[in-house]
Amino acid sequence: MTASITLVLFDMEGVLSHYDRAARVDRMAAISGRTAEAVRHAIWGSGLEARADAGLISDDEYLRELGALLNYPVSRDDWLAARHASITPNEPVLALAGKVAERHRIAILTNNCRLLTDHIGYLNPPVARLFGSHVYSSAAFGAAKPAAQTYLRCVEQLGVRAAETLFVDDTDANVNGAIDAGLQGYRFVSAAELSNELQRHGLL
């Protein structure tokens, strides 16, 4: 029998918000004067984003390296403008999270660098209002999902047992990583199906 749930730990992008990678690329291309292909390579093709998400480099190092790859001095405001363009809150899922929060704890664990969590109030205001300070980036824990330490250090910081945590993510790999780390896991497909899962656990 599974343990009762104390905490629901949400992924952000793909669950609580929609992520438009193309919009991010287009905005950074417009800012830097580089092509969309050059921007995609600089962020993802080079491995830079993965290193930042895993906390292997600082935010300042990340911005400097991105600037070097684009041959343009990318500022924090530039990065935030591009990132902001990529995020649209998923209101039905946020409403479900708000209902859960009436009787249970909620938090976010997202594969991102600290720039996102440090500026969540600008990047995703509804998420910031609902989750407050409990928005955690993988970079803060020294590894990205699906590494076990990412989940375990997060729930440890929250003071909750892994077995009493329900982790919700839109990718199989991240859900399986959570389950392997001892959490309960659920792969997000839609707000309606998530509602059914939360009701099954007695969380709504």
Buried (B, 14 or more C-beta within 10 A) or exposed (E): EEEEBBBBBBBBBBBBBEBBEEBBBBBBBBBBEBEEEBBBBBBEEBEBBEBBBBBBBEBEEBBBBBBEBBEBEBEEEBBBBBBBBBBEBBEEBBEBBBBBBEEBBBBBBBBBBBBBBBBBEEBBEBBBEBBEEBBBBBBBBEBBBBBBEBBBBBBEEBEBBBBBBBBBBBBEEBBBBBBEBBBBBBBBEEBEEBBEBBEEBEBB
